Amino acid sequence: MAIQVGEKAPDFELKDNHGAAVKLSDFRGEKNVVLLFYPFAFTGVCTGELCSLRDNLPQFTDRDTQLLAVSNDSIHTLRVFAEQEGLEYPLLSDFWPHGNTSRAYGVFDEDKGCALRGTFIIDKEGVVRWTVVNGLPDARDLGEYVKALDTL
């Protein structure tokens, strides 16, 4: 079961596409976080979603929000993907231990070995304020993230 609105967001430390460690708790008291889980780099729906976020990044940064995108791909795969698509926000690798963070948020698909399309908006105190979980083939609506951020 996915983490619910009102719950404290589980902390994690994952490597980004450059190999740097990123901790959720580093943003506490500083920025809201849009934590976005996606199945795999280089797939159609995922590429479309992440490029849409790239094209609309000011809608997040202007709202004092850090975007963090998490998949179960390796950092090497994520590095190439980010370079190819011009993604300038952190792509985090939940590769090993495989899916631990995805499991902590309740969005890991055990049968497929990847994360579902889960999004968690986390406020500056580390509390989940909005969430949506879609199946693997179902893209999310970026406009819903922005509406939710405007309520913080």
DSSP file (Angstrom, degrees, kcal/mol; ACC not computed):
  #  RESIDUE AA STRUCTURE BP1 BP2  ACC     N-H-->O    O-->H-N    N-H-->O    O-->H-N    TCO  KAPPA ALPHA  PHI   PSI    X-CA   Y-CA   Z-CA
    1    1 A M              0   0    0      0, 0.0   106,-0.1     0, 0.0     3,-0.1   0.000 360.0 360.0 360.0 134.7    0.0    0.0    0.0
    2    2 A A        -     0   0    0    104,-0.2   104,-0.3     1,-0.1   103,-0.1  -0.307 360.0 -90.0 -69.8 151.8    1.3    3.4   -1.0
    3    3 A I        -     0   0    0    102,-1.6     2,-0.2     1,-0.1    -1,-0.1  -0.352  51.6-134.7 -56.7 139.6    2.2    6.1    1.6
    4    4 A Q    >   -     0   0    0      1,-0.1     3,-1.9    -3,-0.1   124,-0.3  -0.612  23.0 -83.2-104.8 160.5   -0.9    8.2    2.3
    5    5 A V  T 3  S+     0   0    0      1,-0.2   124,-0.2    -2,-0.2    -1,-0.1  -0.343 116.0  30.1 -56.8 135.9   -1.5   11.9    2.7
    6    6 A G  T 3  S+     0   0    0    122,-3.3    -1,-0.2     1,-0.4     2,-0.2   0.187  94.0 116.3  95.9 -15.2   -0.7   13.1    6.2
    7    7 A E  S <  S-     0   0    0     -3,-1.9   121,-2.9   121,-0.1    -1,-0.4  -0.530  75.6-103.5 -83.8 152.3    2.0   10.5    6.7
    8    8 A K  B     -A  127   0A   0    119,-0.2   119,-0.2    -2,-0.2    -4,-0.1  -0.591  41.4-115.5 -70.4 132.7    5.7   11.4    7.3
    9    9 A A        -     0   0    0    117,-3.0     2,-0.1    -2,-0.3    -1,-0.1  -0.552  31.8-111.1 -71.7 129.1    7.6   10.6    4.1
   10   10 A P        -     0   0    0      0, 0.0    -1,-0.1     0, 0.0     2,-0.1  -0.398  33.5-124.1 -60.9 131.9   10.2    7.9    4.6
   11   11 A D        +     0   0    0     -2,-0.1     2,-0.3    13,-0.1    12,-0.0  -0.395  36.8 172.4 -73.1 155.7   13.7    9.3    4.4
   12   12 A F        -     0   0    0     -2,-0.1    12,-1.7     2,-0.1     2,-0.4  -0.978  28.6-144.1-155.2 162.1   16.1    7.8    1.9
   13   13 A E  E     +B   23   0B   0     -2,-0.3     2,-0.3    10,-0.2    10,-0.2  -0.967  30.0 165.4-132.9 119.3   19.5    8.3    0.4
   14   14 A L  E     -B   22   0B   0      8,-2.4     8,-2.9    -2,-0.4     2,-0.3  -0.917  36.7-110.3-130.1 155.8   20.0    7.4   -3.3
   15   15 A K  E     -BC  21  93B   0     78,-0.6    78,-2.8    -2,-0.3     6,-0.2  -0.664  32.2-140.1 -84.0 140.0   22.7    8.1   -5.9
   16   16 A D  E >   - C   0  92B   0      4,-2.7     3,-2.3    -2,-0.3    76,-0.2  -0.291  38.6 -82.5 -89.6-177.3   21.8   10.5   -8.7
   17   17 A N  T 3  S+     0   0    0     74,-0.7    75,-0.1     1,-0.3    -1,-0.1   0.524 132.2  49.9 -66.7  -4.7   22.7   10.2  -12.3
   18   18 A H  T 3  S-     0   0    0      2,-0.2    -1,-0.3    73,-0.1     3,-0.1   0.331 121.0-105.5-109.6   3.0   26.1   11.8  -11.5
   19   19 A G  S <  S+     0   0    0     -3,-2.3     2,-0.3     1,-0.3    -2,-0.1   0.478  75.3 137.4  87.7   3.1   26.8    9.4   -8.6
   20   20 A A        -     0   0    0      1,-0.1    -4,-2.7    -5,-0.0    -1,-0.3  -0.601  57.7-113.8 -83.9 143.9   26.2   12.0   -5.9
   21   21 A A  E     -B   15   0B   0     -2,-0.3     2,-0.4    -6,-0.2    -6,-0.2  -0.588  30.3-167.8 -77.2 134.4   24.2   11.0   -2.8
   22   22 A V  E     -B   14   0B   0     -8,-2.9    -8,-2.4    -2,-0.3     2,-0.4  -0.993   0.6-166.7-125.5 125.2   20.8   12.7   -2.4
   23   23 A K  E >   -B   13   0B   0     -2,-0.4     3,-1.1   -10,-0.2     4,-0.3  -0.928  21.5-142.5-112.2 135.5   18.8   12.5    0.8
   24   24 A L  G >  S+     0   0    0    -12,-1.7     3,-2.1    -2,-0.4     4,-0.3   0.915 102.4  61.0 -57.4 -42.7   15.2   13.4    1.1
   25   25 A S  G >  S+     0   0    0    -13,-0.4     3,-1.1     1,-0.3    -1,-0.2   0.687  86.5  75.3 -63.0 -17.6   15.9   14.9    4.6
   26   26 A D  G <  S+     0   0    0     -3,-1.1    -1,-0.3     1,-0.2    -2,-0.2   0.713  95.4  51.0 -65.0 -18.7   18.4   17.4    3.1
   27   27 A F  G X> S+     0   0    0     -3,-2.1     4,-2.6    -4,-0.3     3,-2.1   0.531  80.6 120.7 -96.2  -7.8   15.4   19.3    1.7
   28   28 A R  T <4 S+     0   0    0     -3,-1.1    97,-0.2    -4,-0.3    96,-0.1  -0.328  86.3   7.5 -61.1 134.3   13.5   19.5    5.1
   29   29 A G  T 34 S+     0   0    0     95,-3.2    -1,-0.3     2,-0.2    96,-0.1   0.376 129.5  64.0  76.8  -5.1   12.9   23.1    6.2
   30   30 A E  T <4 S-     0   0    0     -3,-2.1     2,-0.3     1,-0.4    -2,-0.2   0.789 105.3  -0.1-114.1 -51.3   14.2   24.3    2.8
   31   31 A K     <  -     0   0    0     -4,-2.6    -1,-0.4    93,-0.1    34,-0.2  -0.973  60.7-113.9-144.3 152.6   12.0   23.1   -0.1
   32   32 A N  E     -d   65   0B   0     32,-2.2    34,-2.9    -2,-0.3     2,-0.4  -0.480  39.3-140.0 -72.6 160.3    8.9   21.2   -0.9
   33   33 A V  E     -dE  66 122B   0     89,-2.8    89,-3.2    32,-0.2     2,-0.7  -0.993  16.0-157.3-131.3 132.4    9.6   18.0   -2.9
   34   34 A V  E     -dE  67 121B   0     32,-2.6    34,-2.7    -2,-0.4     2,-0.7  -0.940  20.2-164.8-101.1 109.1    7.8   16.4   -5.8
   35   35 A L  E     -dE  68 120B   0     85,-3.0    85,-2.6    -2,-0.7     2,-0.5  -0.868   8.0-173.5-100.2 114.3    9.0   12.8   -5.5
   36   36 A L  E     -dE  69 119B   0     32,-3.1    34,-3.3    -2,-0.7     2,-0.4  -0.937   9.9-162.9-118.5 117.0    8.2   11.0   -8.8
   37   37 A F  E     +d   70   0B   0     81,-3.6    81,-0.3    -2,-0.5    34,-0.2  -0.814  14.2 176.9 -95.5 138.4    8.6    7.3   -9.3
   38   38 A Y        -     0   0    0     32,-2.5    77,-0.4    -2,-0.4    34,-0.4  -0.981  32.2-122.9-140.4 152.2    8.7    5.9  -12.8
   39   39 A P  S    S-     0   0    0      0, 0.0    33,-0.9     0, 0.0    76,-0.4   0.971  77.1 -15.9 -63.2 -62.9    9.3    2.4  -14.2
   40   40 A F    >   -     0   0    0     31,-0.1     3,-0.9    74,-0.1     6,-0.2  -1.000  59.1-112.9-150.4 144.2   12.2    2.7  -16.6
   41   41 A A  T 3  S+     0   0    0     -2,-0.3     3,-0.1     1,-0.2    37,-0.1  -0.331  98.5  30.3 -64.9 156.2   14.3    5.2  -18.5
   42   42 A F  T 3  S+     0   0    0      1,-0.2     2,-0.3     2,-0.1    -1,-0.2   0.558  88.9 122.8  69.7  11.8   14.1    5.2  -22.4
   43   43 A T  S <> S-     0   0    0     -3,-0.9     4,-3.0     1,-0.1     5,-0.3  -0.753  70.4-114.2-101.9 156.3   10.5    4.0  -22.5
   44   44 A G  H  > S+     0   0    0     -2,-0.3     4,-2.3     1,-0.2     5,-0.2   0.911 109.5  37.9 -56.4 -57.0    7.8    5.9  -24.2
   45   45 A V  H  > S+     0   0    0      2,-0.2     4,-2.6     1,-0.2    -1,-0.2   0.914 118.9  49.6 -66.1 -42.1    5.5    7.0  -21.4
   46   46 A C  H  > S+     0   0    0      2,-0.2     4,-2.8     1,-0.2     5,-0.3   0.930 111.3  48.6 -62.1 -46.0    8.4    7.7  -19.0
   47   47 A T  H  X S+     0   0    0     -4,-3.0     4,-2.3     1,-0.2     5,-0.2   0.917 111.9  50.1 -61.2 -42.8   10.3    9.7  -21.5
   48   48 A G  H  X S+     0   0    0     -4,-2.3     4,-1.9    -5,-0.3    -2,-0.2   0.924 112.8  45.9 -60.7 -45.8    7.2   11.8  -22.3
   49   49 A E  H  X S+     0   0    0     -4,-2.6     4,-2.0     1,-0.2    -2,-0.2   0.941 114.9  45.8 -63.2 -47.8    6.5   12.4  -18.6
   50   50 A L  H  X S+     0   0    0     -4,-2.8     4,-2.1     1,-0.2    -1,-0.2   0.850 112.7  50.1 -69.0 -33.7   10.1   13.4  -17.7
   51   51 A C  H  X S+     0   0    0     -4,-2.3     4,-2.5    -5,-0.3    -1,-0.2   0.859 108.1  53.9 -71.1 -34.6   10.5   15.6  -20.8
   52   52 A S  H  X S+     0   0    0     -4,-1.9     4,-1.0    -5,-0.2    -2,-0.2   0.905 109.2  48.5 -63.1 -41.1    7.2   17.4  -19.9
   53   53 A L  H  < S+     0   0    0     -4,-2.0     3,-0.5     2,-0.2    -2,-0.2   0.914 110.4  51.9 -63.3 -42.3    8.6   18.0  -16.4
   54   54 A R  H >< S+     0   0    0     -4,-2.1     3,-1.2     1,-0.2    -2,-0.2   0.928 109.9  48.8 -57.0 -46.6   11.9   19.3  -18.1
   55   55 A D  H 3< S+     0   0    0     -4,-2.5    -1,-0.2     1,-0.3    -2,-0.2   0.693 120.1  37.3 -70.3 -18.7    9.9   21.7  -20.3
   56   56 A N  T >< S+     0   0    0     -4,-1.0     3,-1.8    -3,-0.5     4,-0.4   0.094  75.3 126.0-118.8  21.1    7.9   23.0  -17.3
   57   57 A L  T X>  +     0   0    0     -3,-1.2     4,-2.4     1,-0.3     3,-2.0   0.829  66.2  64.3 -54.0 -38.1   10.6   23.0  -14.6
   58   58 A P  H 3> S+     0   0    0      0, 0.0     4,-2.5     0, 0.0    -1,-0.3   0.805  90.4  67.0 -58.6 -26.5   10.0   26.7  -13.7
   59   59 A Q  H <4 S+     0   0    0     -3,-1.8    -2,-0.2     2,-0.2    -6,-0.0   0.761 111.7  34.6 -63.9 -21.4    6.5   25.7  -12.5
   60   60 A F  H X4>S+     0   0    0     -3,-2.0     5,-1.4    -4,-0.4     3,-1.4   0.862 118.1  47.8 -95.0 -50.8    8.3   23.8   -9.7
   61   61 A T  H ><5S+     0   0    0     -4,-2.4     3,-1.5     1,-0.3    -2,-0.2   0.863 108.4  56.8 -61.8 -34.9   11.3   25.9   -9.0
   62   62 A D  T 3<5S+     0   0    0     -4,-2.5    -1,-0.3     1,-0.3    -3,-0.1   0.661 105.2  53.7 -68.7 -15.4    9.1   29.1   -8.9
   63   63 A R  T < 5S-     0   0    0     -3,-1.4    -1,-0.3    -5,-0.2   -31,-0.2   0.051 121.3-106.9-105.9  22.6    7.1   27.3   -6.1
   64   64 A D  T < 5S+     0   0    0     -3,-1.5   -32,-2.2     1,-0.2     2,-0.4   0.912  75.4 141.9  55.3  47.3   10.2   26.6   -4.0
   65   65 A T  E   < -d   32   0B   0     -5,-1.4     2,-0.5   -34,-0.2   -32,-0.2  -0.961  46.2-146.8-128.7 136.3   10.1   22.9   -5.0
   66   66 A Q  E     -d   33   0B   0    -34,-2.9   -32,-2.6    -2,-0.4     2,-0.5  -0.876  15.9-145.3 -99.3 129.3   12.7   20.3   -5.7
   67   67 A L  E     -d   34   0B   0     -2,-0.5     2,-0.4   -34,-0.2   -32,-0.2  -0.836  17.8-177.7 -93.9 128.5   11.8   17.7   -8.3
   68   68 A L  E     -d   35   0B   0    -34,-2.7   -32,-3.1    -2,-0.5     2,-0.5  -0.986   7.1-164.3-128.5 119.7   13.3   14.2   -7.7
   69   69 A A  E     -df  36  91B   0     21,-2.1    23,-3.7    -2,-0.4     2,-0.4  -0.911   9.0-166.6-108.5 128.6   12.6   11.4  -10.2
   70   70 A V  E     +df  37  92B   0    -34,-3.3   -32,-2.5    -2,-0.5     2,-0.3  -0.944  14.2 160.4-121.7 130.4   13.3    7.8   -9.1
   71   71 A S  E     - f   0  93B   0     21,-2.2    23,-3.2    -2,-0.4   -31,-0.1  -0.877  48.1-114.1-135.1 174.0   13.6    4.6  -11.1
   72   72 A N  S    S+     0   0    0    -33,-0.9    21,-0.1   -34,-0.4     2,-0.1   0.214  79.1 114.6 -93.2  14.3   15.0    1.2  -10.6
   73   73 A D  S    S-     0   0    0     19,-0.2    22,-0.4     1,-0.1    21,-0.2  -0.384  74.5 -98.5 -77.2 161.1   17.6    1.8  -13.4
   74   74 A S     >  -     0   0    0     21,-0.1     4,-2.2    20,-0.1     5,-0.2  -0.359  31.3-111.0 -73.9 161.0   21.4    2.0  -12.6
   75   75 A I  H  > S+     0   0    0      1,-0.2     4,-2.3     2,-0.2     5,-0.1   0.834 118.9  57.6 -62.2 -30.5   23.1    5.4  -12.3
   76   76 A H  H  > S+     0   0    0      2,-0.2     4,-1.8     1,-0.2    -1,-0.2   0.917 107.3  45.9 -67.1 -43.2   24.9    4.7  -15.6
   77   77 A T  H  > S+     0   0    0      1,-0.2     4,-2.5     2,-0.2    -2,-0.2   0.919 113.5  50.2 -62.5 -44.1   21.6    4.3  -17.4
   78   78 A L  H  X S+     0   0    0     -4,-2.2     4,-2.8     1,-0.2     5,-0.2   0.855 106.5  55.2 -65.6 -35.3   20.2    7.4  -15.8
   79   79 A R  H  X S+     0   0    0     -4,-2.3     4,-2.3     2,-0.2    -1,-0.2   0.949 111.7  42.7 -62.2 -48.7   23.2    9.4  -16.7
   80   80 A V  H  X S+     0   0    0     -4,-1.8     4,-2.8     2,-0.2    -2,-0.2   0.914 114.6  51.3 -64.3 -43.0   22.9    8.6  -20.4
   81   81 A F  H  X S+     0   0    0     -4,-2.5     4,-2.2     2,-0.2    -2,-0.2   0.931 111.0  47.4 -59.9 -47.6   19.1    9.1  -20.3
   82   82 A A  H  X>S+     0   0    0     -4,-2.8     5,-2.1     1,-0.2     4,-1.1   0.907 114.1  47.4 -62.0 -42.5   19.5   12.5  -18.7
   83   83 A E  H  <5S+     0   0    0     -4,-2.3     3,-0.4    -5,-0.2    -2,-0.2   0.927 112.8  48.5 -64.9 -44.5   22.1   13.6  -21.2
   84   84 A Q  H  <5S+     0   0    0     -4,-2.8    -2,-0.2     1,-0.2    -1,-0.2   0.871 120.9  35.4 -63.4 -38.4   20.1   12.4  -24.2
   85   85 A E  H  <5S-     0   0    0     -4,-2.2    -1,-0.2    -5,-0.2    -2,-0.2   0.458 106.9-119.2 -98.8  -2.3   16.9   14.1  -23.1
   86   86 A G  T  <5 +     0   0    0     -4,-1.1     2,-0.6    -3,-0.4    -3,-0.2   0.871  49.1 169.8  67.6  37.1   18.5   17.2  -21.5
   87   87 A L      < +     0   0    0     -5,-2.1    -1,-0.2    -6,-0.2     4,-0.1  -0.733  14.3 179.0 -86.6 121.6   17.1   16.5  -18.1
   88   88 A E        +     0   0    0     -2,-0.6    -1,-0.1     2,-0.1    -5,-0.0   0.327  54.0  83.8-108.9   6.6   18.6   18.9  -15.5
   89   89 A Y  S    S-     0   0    0      1,-0.1     2,-0.1    -7,-0.0   -21,-0.1  -0.726  95.4 -78.1-102.5 160.9   16.9   17.7  -12.4
   90   90 A P        -     0   0    0      0, 0.0   -21,-2.1     0, 0.0     2,-0.6  -0.349  35.1-161.5 -66.3 130.2   18.1   14.7  -10.3
   91   91 A L  E     - f   0  69B   0    -23,-0.2   -74,-0.7    -2,-0.1     2,-0.4  -0.963  19.1-153.2-104.2 118.3   17.3   11.3  -11.6
   92   92 A L  E     -Cf  16  70B   0    -23,-3.7   -21,-2.2    -2,-0.6     2,-0.6  -0.752   5.9-135.1-102.7 140.1   17.8    8.9   -8.6
   93   93 A S  E     +Cf  15  71B   0    -78,-2.8   -78,-0.6    -2,-0.4     3,-0.3  -0.827  21.7 176.9 -98.9 117.8   18.7    5.3   -8.9
   94   94 A D      > +     0   0    0    -23,-3.2     5,-3.0    -2,-0.6     6,-0.2  -0.237  48.0 120.4-103.0  38.6   16.8    2.8   -6.7
   95   95 A F  T   5 +     0   0    0    -22,-0.4    -1,-0.2     1,-0.2     3,-0.1   0.911  56.7  60.6 -74.7 -46.3   18.8    0.0   -8.3
   96   96 A W  T   5S+     0   0    0      1,-0.4    -1,-0.2    -3,-0.3     2,-0.1  -0.990 106.8  27.6-144.2 132.9   20.5   -1.6   -5.3
   97   97 A P  T > 5S-     0   0    0      0, 0.0     3,-2.1     0, 0.0    -1,-0.4   0.475 120.4-112.8 -58.5 131.3   19.3   -2.8   -3.0
   98   98 A H  T 3 5S-     0   0    0      1,-0.3    -3,-0.2    -2,-0.1    -2,-0.2  -0.136  81.8 -16.1 -54.3 113.2   16.8   -3.2   -5.8
   99   99 A G  T 3><S+     0   0    0     -5,-3.0     4,-2.8   -28,-0.1    -1,-0.3   0.597  84.7 139.3  76.5  13.0   13.6   -1.2   -5.2
  100  100 A N  H <> S+     0   0    0     -3,-2.1     4,-2.1     1,-0.2    -2,-0.1   0.916  77.8  40.7 -58.0 -44.9   14.1   -0.5   -1.5
  101  101 A T  H  > S+     0   0    0     -4,-0.3     4,-1.6     2,-0.2    -1,-0.2   0.909 114.0  52.9 -71.5 -41.0   12.9    3.1   -1.7
  102  102 A S  H  4>S+     0   0    0      1,-0.2     5,-2.7     2,-0.2     6,-0.5   0.898 111.0  48.4 -58.7 -40.3   10.1    2.2   -4.1
  103  103 A R  H ><5S+     0   0    0     -4,-2.8     3,-1.4     3,-0.2    -1,-0.2   0.908 105.6  57.1 -65.7 -42.1    9.0   -0.5   -1.6
  104  104 A A  H 3<5S+     0   0    0     -4,-2.1    -1,-0.2     1,-0.3    -2,-0.2   0.824 111.3  43.8 -59.7 -31.0    9.1    2.0    1.3
  105  105 A Y  T 3<5S-     0   0    0     -4,-1.6  -102,-1.6    -3,-0.1    -1,-0.3   0.451 115.2-118.2 -92.7  -2.4    6.7    4.2   -0.6
  106  106 A G  T < 5S+     0   0    0     -3,-1.4    -3,-0.2    -4,-0.4  -104,-0.2   0.764  85.2 108.0  75.9  26.4    4.5    1.2   -1.6
  107  107 A V      < +     0   0    0     -5,-2.7     9,-3.5    -6,-0.2     2,-0.5   0.194  38.9 116.8-121.6  16.5    4.9    1.6   -5.3
  108  108 A F  E     -H  115   0C   0     -6,-0.5     2,-0.9     7,-0.2     7,-0.2  -0.759  54.8-146.2 -90.2 128.1    7.2   -1.3   -6.2
  109  109 A D  E  >> -H  114   0C   0      5,-3.3     4,-2.3    -2,-0.5     5,-1.1  -0.820   9.7-165.6 -92.1 104.8    5.7   -3.9   -8.6
  110  110 A E  T  45S+     0   0    0     -2,-0.9    -1,-0.2     1,-0.2     5,-0.0   0.845  84.7  52.1 -61.8 -36.5    7.2   -7.2   -7.4
  111  111 A D  T  45S+     0   0    0      1,-0.2    -1,-0.2    -3,-0.1    -2,-0.0   0.875 119.3  33.3 -70.0 -37.3    6.1   -9.1  -10.6
  112  112 A K  T  45S-     0   0    0      2,-0.2    -2,-0.2    -3,-0.2    -1,-0.2   0.644 100.9-130.0 -94.4 -17.0    7.6   -6.6  -13.0
  113  113 A G  T  <5S+     0   0    0     -4,-2.3     2,-0.3     1,-0.3    -3,-0.2   0.791  72.4  90.0  74.1  28.4   10.6   -5.6  -10.8
  114  114 A C  E   <S-H  109   0C   0     -5,-1.1    -5,-3.3   -16,-0.0    -1,-0.3  -0.935  79.4 -88.0-147.8 169.9   10.0   -1.8  -11.2
  115  115 A A  E     -H  108   0C   0    -76,-0.4    -7,-0.2   -77,-0.4   -43,-0.1  -0.526  35.0-128.6 -79.4 146.4    8.2    1.1   -9.7
  116  116 A L        -     0   0    0     -9,-3.5     2,-1.7    -2,-0.2    19,-0.2  -0.285  45.6 -82.4 -75.2 175.5    4.7    2.1  -10.6
  117  117 A R  E     + G   0 134B   0     17,-1.7    17,-2.9   -79,-0.1     2,-0.4  -0.615  69.7 161.8 -85.1  82.4    4.0    5.7  -11.5
  118  118 A G  E     - G   0 133B   0     -2,-1.7   -81,-3.6   -81,-0.3     2,-0.4  -0.864  20.2-169.6-106.7 137.4    3.7    7.1   -8.1
  119  119 A T  E     -EG  36 132B   0     13,-2.9    13,-1.9    -2,-0.4     2,-0.4  -0.991   2.3-174.6-127.0 135.5    4.0   10.8   -7.2
  120  120 A F  E     -EG  35 131B   0    -85,-2.6   -85,-3.0    -2,-0.4     2,-0.7  -0.990  13.2-154.0-130.5 121.6    4.3   12.2   -3.7
  121  121 A I  E     -EG  34 130B   0      9,-2.9     8,-3.4    -2,-0.4     9,-1.1  -0.879  19.2-168.2 -97.0 121.6    4.3   15.9   -2.9
  122  122 A I  E     -EG  33 128B   0    -89,-3.2   -89,-2.8    -2,-0.7     6,-0.2  -0.924  10.9-137.5-116.1 128.0    6.1   16.4    0.3
  123  123 A D    >   -     0   0    0      4,-2.6     3,-2.1    -2,-0.5   -92,-0.1  -0.159  36.9 -90.1 -79.4 178.5    6.0   19.7    2.2
  124  124 A K  T 3  S+     0   0    0      1,-0.3   -95,-3.2     2,-0.1   -94,-0.2   0.676 126.5  57.1 -65.3 -17.5    9.0   21.4    3.9
  125  125 A E  T 3  S-     0   0    0    -97,-0.2    -1,-0.3     2,-0.1   -97,-0.1   0.472 120.7-106.3 -90.9  -2.6    8.3   19.5    7.2
  126  126 A G  S <  S+     0   0    0     -3,-2.1  -117,-3.0     1,-0.3     2,-0.4   0.689  75.0 135.5  89.2  19.3    8.6   16.1    5.4
  127  127 A V  B     -A    8   0A   0   -119,-0.2    -4,-2.6  -122,-0.0     2,-0.4  -0.848  59.6-117.5-104.5 136.7    4.8   15.3    5.4
  128  128 A V  E     +G  122   0B   0   -121,-2.9  -122,-3.3    -2,-0.4    -6,-0.2  -0.589  35.5 172.4 -71.8 123.8    3.1   13.9    2.3
  129  129 A R  E     +     0   0B   0     -8,-3.4     2,-0.3    -2,-0.4    -7,-0.2   0.562  64.2  11.0-110.3 -14.6    0.4   16.4    1.2
  130  130 A W  E     +G  121   0B   0     -9,-1.1    -9,-2.9  -126,-0.1    -1,-0.4  -0.962  64.5 175.3-161.7 146.2   -0.7   14.9   -2.1
  131  131 A T  E     -G  120   0B   0     -2,-0.3     2,-0.3   -11,-0.2   -11,-0.2  -0.996  10.5-178.7-154.8 152.4   -0.2   11.7   -3.9
  132  132 A V  E     -G  119   0B   0    -13,-1.9   -13,-2.9    -2,-0.3     2,-0.4  -0.973   8.0-163.9-147.8 141.5   -1.3    9.7   -7.0
  133  133 A V  E     -G  118   0B   0     -2,-0.3     2,-0.3   -15,-0.2   -15,-0.3  -0.981  12.0-177.2-129.4 120.3   -0.3    6.2   -8.1
  134  134 A N  E     -G  117   0B   0    -17,-2.9   -17,-1.7    -2,-0.4     6,-0.1  -0.777  29.6-103.5-110.7 157.6   -0.9    5.2  -11.7
  135  135 A G    >   -     0   0    0     -2,-0.3     3,-1.1   -19,-0.2    -1,-0.1  -0.164  47.0 -88.8 -69.4 172.7   -0.3    1.8  -13.3
  136  136 A L  T 3  S+     0   0    0      1,-0.2    -1,-0.1   -20,-0.1   -91,-0.1   0.860 124.5  41.6 -55.6 -43.0    2.6    1.3  -15.7
  137  137 A P  T 3  S+     0   0    0      0, 0.0     2,-0.7     0, 0.0    -1,-0.2   0.571  95.4  93.4 -84.6  -4.4    0.9    2.3  -18.9
  138  138 A D    <   -     0   0    0     -3,-1.1    -4,-0.1   -21,-0.0   -21,-0.1  -0.780  64.8-147.4-101.9 109.1   -0.9    5.4  -17.5
  139  139 A A        -     0   0    0     -2,-0.7     2,-0.2     1,-0.1    -4,-0.1  -0.294  18.7-123.3 -66.2 152.8    0.8    8.8  -17.7
  140  140 A R        -     0   0    0     -6,-0.1     2,-0.7    -8,-0.0    -1,-0.1  -0.576  20.0-110.5 -95.7 161.9    0.2   11.3  -14.9
  141  141 A D    >>  -     0   0    0     -2,-0.2     3,-1.3     1,-0.2     4,-0.8  -0.840  18.4-160.5 -97.2 109.9   -1.2   14.9  -15.3
  142  142 A L  H >> S+     0   0    0     -2,-0.7     4,-1.6     1,-0.3     3,-0.6   0.834  89.6  64.8 -56.7 -35.6    1.5   17.5  -14.6
  143  143 A G  H 3> S+     0   0    0      1,-0.2     4,-2.2     2,-0.2    -1,-0.3   0.812  94.7  59.0 -60.7 -30.1   -1.1   20.1  -14.1
  144  144 A E  H <> S+     0   0    0     -3,-1.3     4,-2.2     2,-0.2    -1,-0.2   0.859 102.3  53.5 -67.9 -34.3   -2.4   18.2  -11.0
  145  145 A Y  H <X S+     0   0    0     -4,-0.8     4,-2.6    -3,-0.6    -2,-0.2   0.942 109.4  48.0 -62.5 -46.3    1.1   18.5   -9.4
  146  146 A V  H  X S+     0   0    0     -4,-1.6     4,-1.9     1,-0.2    -2,-0.2   0.909 110.8  50.7 -63.8 -43.1    1.1   22.3   -9.9
  147  147 A K  H  X S+     0   0    0     -4,-2.2     4,-0.5     1,-0.2    -1,-0.2   0.922 111.6  48.5 -59.5 -43.8   -2.5   22.6   -8.4
  148  148 A A  H >< S+     0   0    0     -4,-2.2     3,-1.2     1,-0.2     4,-0.4   0.899 109.0  52.5 -65.3 -40.4   -1.4   20.5   -5.4
  149  149 A L  H >< S+     0   0    0     -4,-2.6     3,-1.5     1,-0.3    -1,-0.2   0.860 101.6  61.3 -62.7 -35.0    1.7   22.6   -4.9
  150  150 A D  H 3< S+     0   0    0     -4,-1.9    -1,-0.3     1,-0.3    -2,-0.2   0.663  97.5  59.4 -67.6 -15.0   -0.4   25.8   -4.9
  151  151 A T  T <<        0   0    0     -3,-1.2    -1,-0.3    -4,-0.5    -2,-0.2   0.582 360.0 360.0 -88.5  -9.6   -2.3   24.5   -1.8
  152  152 A L    <         0   0    0     -3,-1.5    -1,-0.2    -4,-0.4    -2,-0.1   0.495 360.0 360.0 -77.2 360.0    0.9   24.3    0.3
